[in-house]
Every structure is written in structure tokens, then in C-alpha cells.
Amino acid sequence: MIWLRWVSSKSTCQTMIIDPSLLSPPEKLLWLSGVRKASHINLETIANQYGAIVKYRQLDGCAARLVSIGEQSVISVGHNPSAGRERFSLGHEIAHLVCDKNTGSFKCSKDDISPRNAEAKSVEAYANNFASQLLLPDYLVNPWMQGKKTTLDVAANLASEFESSRTAAAIKVVKRAASPACLVCHSQRGRV
């Protein structure tokens, strides 16, 4: 057990107990990298630790791409108006870098994760969960959420604090809700 102390936004000292053996793989990666608060999460540094350089550029057909040759890798992240979305895409490719290292190249396009490709779909789902835990690790989000209601304003504040997308933050808030809650997404054509 590790005791972690910090000063909350209300200028009061709070304590959190962390048992590193109970952390998820992405949380362990963050913990071992010294991440003790949201502002410490630097995905480019994590990518570099695993031998990857990160390039931001125009991509067609996918939000991000990982190409590896031997121990060298390049993660290309497509331009997106949402910095949180770009960070999620980078986290997703870091998941492939860490977990699927021997595949050589991973292009996460709609065809790669079609309903007919169950294996790729589960790999993609795992990479999404990994990315969520990199951006919004439970060991930091749970104390941050303490005493807060399940609202879109709280999700927006969480997204801002952790530099994530509002969608990822809203999903995290709903998953931690003390009472039944749901998240519904609409477009101009109806429910998505």
C-alpha cells in the first residue's frame, strides 16, 4: 500500500491509498512513470518510452496509425479540432504499441473493426479501454469524482481537468454513477 497526499482545489490536504498490485495495466504504466495527478499524464513521453515518435498530420480513413519496424515505431495522429480526441487516438495507438507490439502495423479503420472481424474488434475494444485508463485512470478519477453528481457539467469539468474528450469523460462519469444513469448521443438524424 502506498499513501498519496495532495492538496485539493479547496486547499485541504487529502490522502489516497494506492495498492499498485490492483491497478490495471495502463494505470500501472502511469504509476511507474510517476503520474500522481492529471497534469502529469504525458502521452508523448509514454510513447517515447516504448520507442515511438509521435507525428501529427493529415490522415485519411483513420484517426491514428501505428507503424513499427523492429524496435522503432511511429504513431501518426490525425488532426482533430478536439485535443481530447487526438489524445484518445494517441492513447489507443499506445495500447497497440504496448500490447500488440509484434503485429508490425496497425491501421484502425472501419473495415478493420467490422462486425465480421471479431478478433480485430476485441483488440480494438481493448485498445479503447486501455486509452480510457491512460487518459482517465481510476486511481485519479475516483478521488476527483468524490462527492460530485452525475451531470454533463461534471463530465465537462473532468474532460478539462484530464485533457480528455467530453465523450470519454461522460462515459467515465456514467460508469461511476452511484445511481442508475445513462448517456445518450444524438445527431441531427436521431439517436446514434
N, C-alpha and C positions, 0 to 999 in steps of 0.2 A: 504494500500500500504506500502511496505517495500522497502527501498532503500538499495541496497547491493553494497559496494565498494570493488574493488580488484585491484591489480597491474597486468597488463597483461605481457606477455613474453617480450614485448618491453619496459618494465619499465615505462609505463604510467598508471596513475590511471584511471580506468573506473568505471562507475556506471551502475547498473542494477536495474530496478524497478520490484519488485515481488508483485503480488497480490495473496496471498495464497489461496483465495477462487477460483481462476481459475486453480489451479494445479490439475492434475489427481491424483487419489488415491495413486499410488506408489510415485508420486512426493511429495504429502503431507506427506507421511510416511518418506521420506528422509528429507524434510524440517523440520519436527518436531523432527527429530533425529539430527538436527544441520548440515546437509550437505550443505556446501556453495561452495565447489569446488570438482572436480573429485576425488582427493586423499582422501576425507572424506568418500567415499562410501565403507562401510564395511558390506558386506552381512552376514557374520557370526554373527556379532553383532546384526544385524536386526533380524536374525533367533532366536538368544538367547532372544531378547526382547519379542518374541512371544512364548517362552517356548520350543524352539527346539535346539537340539545339532546337529552339522554337522559332519559327518564322511565321509572321502574319502576312497573308497575301490573299489574292482573289482565288477562290476555289469554285469549281462547278460540280454539282452533283453530291456534295457532302459538306458538312460543317468543319471537318478537320480530317487530317490524314496522318498516319504514321508510316514511315518507311525506314527499315533497319537493314543494315548490311554489317554483319559481324557485330562488333561492339558499338558501332556508330549508328545513330538514329537521327532522323529529322522529323519533327512534328510540325506540320503546316496547319495553321488555324485560319479559317476563312474570316474575312471581315464581316462584322455584325454590328448593327447600331447599339446592341446591348453588350456592354463589357461583361456582365454576368453570364450571358450566353456564351461568349468567347471563352471565359474561364471554365465553364462547364464542359465545353468541347475539348479544351486542353486537358482537363481532369480525366475525361473519358479516354483520350489517347494515352495519357499516363497510365491508366489502368491496363490498356493493351500492352504498353511498354513493360510494365511490371509483371503482369500475369500471363501474357501471351507472347513472351519475348522471342520464341523460336519460330514464329509464323512468317517473319521476313517483312511483310507488308500488310497493312490492314486498311481497307477503304470501307468506311461505314456508310454505304449508300442504301437507298430504299430497297434495291434489288438484293443486297447482301443480307438484309434482315426481313425478307418477305416471309409470309406465313408458311411457305413451302420449305424454308430452310430453318428448321427447329434448332439445330445445333448453333448456327450463327446467331439466331435470335436470343438464345440463352447466354451466349458470350456477350452480346450487346447489352442485355439486361444487367448482367454482372458488371460490365464496364460503367453503365449508368449509375448503378448503386455505389460503386467504388468512387466515381466522380462526386456523387452527392455527399459521401462521407469525407472526401478530401476538402470540399468547399464548406460543408456544414457538419463538422464532426460532432457526434453526440456528446462527447465529453466537454465540449464548449457550448453547444447549443442548449443542452438540458439546463445548466445553471442560468443561462441567459433568459430562457423561457420561464423560469420560476416566477409564479405569481402573475403571469401575463395571460390575457384571454386569447381565444382563438378567433382572430379577426384578420381581415386583409391588411389593416394598418399595421398590425404586429408583424405580419409576413413581409410587408414593405420595409419596415424597420430592420428586420432580421436580414433581408436581402442587402440592405445598405450597409449594415454593420459587418457582414461577412463577404461583401462584394460578390454576391451570387445573383442569379436571375430571380425575379419575383416568383416565377413558376416553381423553381426548386425550393425556394423558401416557403411558399404557400403549402407545397406538398409536405415539407418537414413539419410545419405548424399543425396541419391537419392530422398527420400521423401521431403527433404527441398530444393531441387534444384529450382532455380529461373526460369530456362528454362527447356523445356522438356528433360528428362533423363530416362534411363532405366538401369537395372542391369541384365546381362545375365550370368548364371552359366553353365559351360561346364565341362563334364568329358571326358575321353578318348573315350567314346561311343557316345558323342554328347551332345546337349543341355539337361540340367537336368530340 
